[in-house]
Structure formats: C-alpha cells, structure tokens
C-alpha cells in the first residue's frame, strides 16, 4: 500500500509563491506518473499538473501554465509543485496522486493512490 503525504500549503497574498511537496512511502513504489489536483469549495476536483516518473514529461492545466512547475525527485520518491504568481482563484485543497499503470494523466480516476490534501489560500 502506497502512502502519499503532502506538505507546504498555507496562506499567501496574491502574487506570492508556495511550494508543495508530496512524499511517497510504502512497498513497491514504482509509478507511471504522479500528479496534483485541486478542489475548491463547491467545485469538482480538477487536474493541475502531472509528471511521468521515468522520463519526467510534464503536463499542466491551462489555468496554471507559466505559473506552476511540477518536478520530481526519484530517489526520494517525491514530487513538488512550485506555485508562483498565485491568484485568489488558486485557493483550494491540493491533492497529490499517483498512478501505477499508464493512463490518461488528466483524469482523476486513473490515479490509484491519493494523499489527504493540503490547503492553499490566496488572499486578495
């Protein structure tokens, strides 16, 4: 069973930056990809960014392109989300997710492991 633990959320002003981290632990940690999703109050969970584990290919939602950067550190089984130029509409609970088998990285149901989430609040 893989466990994912997020950290790095918090309160920041508009235009500020935060760096989220997600550490994976457990047996047979061998992923096809890891990603970040977010869910704002009253809204559905949405894709933010993802990175493939072997080749580091990245993908982003249009709403965060140019502002967010996803990266990974294979040896530490960790993935990171650097968030710059934050906006109030980025306010949400951010979830780390992992998929073991190849699948559509934008689709949340492709992911088989999830963290508990970390709150990001951007004040105007």
C-alpha positions as CSV (number, residue, x, y, z in Angstrom):
1,X,0.0,0.0,0.0
2,X,1.4,3.3,-1.1
3,X,1.0,6.3,1.2
4,X,1.3,9.9,-0.1
5,X,1.8,12.8,2.3
6,X,1.5,16.4,1.2
7,X,3.0,19.5,2.8
8,X,3.7,23.1,2.1
9,X,0.3,24.6,1.9
10,X,-0.7,27.8,3.7
11,X,-1.9,31.4,3.4
12,X,-0.3,33.7,0.9
13,X,-1.2,37.0,-0.7
14,X,-2.0,37.5,-4.4
15,X,1.2,37.3,-6.4
16,X,3.0,35.3,-3.8
17,X,4.5,31.8,-4.1
18,X,4.2,28.4,-2.4
19,X,6.0,25.1,-2.9
20,X,4.0,21.9,-2.3
21,X,5.7,18.7,-1.6
22,X,4.5,15.1,-1.7
23,X,6.4,12.2,-0.3
24,X,5.5,8.6,-1.2
25,X,6.2,5.7,1.1
26,X,5.2,2.0,1.3
27,X,6.0,-1.0,-0.7
28,X,6.8,-1.3,-4.4
29,X,6.8,2.4,-5.1
30,X,7.0,2.3,-8.8
31,X,4.8,4.8,-10.5
32,X,4.0,5.6,-14.1
33,X,3.1,9.2,-13.1
34,X,2.3,11.5,-10.2
35,X,0.1,14.5,-10.3
36,X,-1.5,17.3,-8.5
37,X,-5.2,18.0,-8.4
38,X,-7.2,20.7,-6.5
39,X,-10.7,21.1,-5.2
40,X,-12.2,24.5,-4.3
41,X,-15.3,24.7,-2.1
42,X,-18.4,23.7,-4.0
43,X,-16.4,22.7,-7.1
44,X,-15.3,19.4,-8.5
45,X,-11.7,18.2,-8.2
46,X,-9.7,19.3,-11.1
47,X,-6.4,18.5,-12.7
48,X,-3.5,20.8,-12.1
49,X,-0.3,19.2,-13.2
50,X,1.4,15.8,-13.7
51,X,4.8,14.3,-14.4
52,X,5.8,10.9,-15.7
53,X,8.1,9.1,-13.4
54,X,10.6,7.6,-15.9
55,X,11.1,10.5,-18.4
56,X,9.8,13.5,-16.5
57,X,7.3,14.5,-19.1
58,X,5.1,17.3,-17.7
59,X,1.6,18.4,-18.3
60,X,-0.4,21.4,-17.0
61,X,-3.9,22.7,-16.9
62,X,-4.2,25.8,-19.0
63,X,-5.1,27.8,-15.9
64,X,-1.7,27.3,-14.3
65,X,0.6,27.2,-17.3
66,X,3.5,29.6,-17.0
67,X,2.9,30.0,-13.2
68,X,3.2,26.5,-11.7
69,X,6.0,24.0,-12.2
70,X,5.9,20.3,-11.3
71,X,9.1,18.4,-10.6
72,X,10.1,15.1,-9.1
73,X,13.0,13.6,-7.2
74,X,13.0,9.9,-7.9
75,X,15.5,8.9,-5.2
76,X,13.3,10.5,-2.5
77,X,10.1,9.3,-4.2
78,X,8.8,12.8,-4.0
79,X,7.0,15.2,-6.3
80,X,6.9,19.0,-5.9
81,X,4.6,21.8,-7.2
82,X,6.2,25.3,-7.3
83,X,3.4,27.8,-7.5
84,X,4.2,31.4,-8.5
85,X,2.1,34.4,-9.2
86,X,-0.7,33.0,-7.1
87,X,-4.3,34.2,-7.6
88,X,-7.3,34.1,-5.3
89,X,-8.8,31.6,-7.8
90,X,-6.0,29.2,-6.9
91,X,-7.5,28.8,-3.5
92,X,-8.3,25.1,-2.9
93,X,-7.3,21.9,-1.2
94,X,-4.4,20.5,-3.3
95,X,-4.1,16.7,-3.5
96,X,-1.1,14.6,-4.6
97,X,-1.9,11.5,-6.6
98,X,-0.1,8.6,-8.1
99,X,-0.8,6.1,-10.8
100,X,1.0,2.8,-11.2
101,X,-0.2,1.9,-14.7
102,X,-0.2,4.0,-17.8
103,X,-3.4,6.0,-18.3
104,X,-4.8,9.4,-19.0
105,X,-3.0,11.8,-16.7
106,X,-5.7,14.4,-16.7
107,X,-8.4,12.0,-15.5
108,X,-8.5,11.7,-11.7
109,X,-10.0,8.2,-11.8
110,X,-6.8,6.9,-13.5
111,X,-4.9,7.6,-10.2
112,X,-4.9,4.8,-7.7
113,X,-3.3,6.5,-4.7
114,X,-4.1,9.8,-3.1
115,X,-2.9,12.0,-0.3
116,X,-5.0,13.7,2.3
117,X,-4.6,17.1,0.8
118,X,-3.1,20.4,1.9
119,X,-5.0,23.7,2.0
120,X,-3.8,26.7,-0.1
121,X,-5.4,30.0,0.5
122,X,-4.6,33.1,-1.6
123,X,-5.9,36.4,-0.2
124,X,-6.7,39.3,-2.4
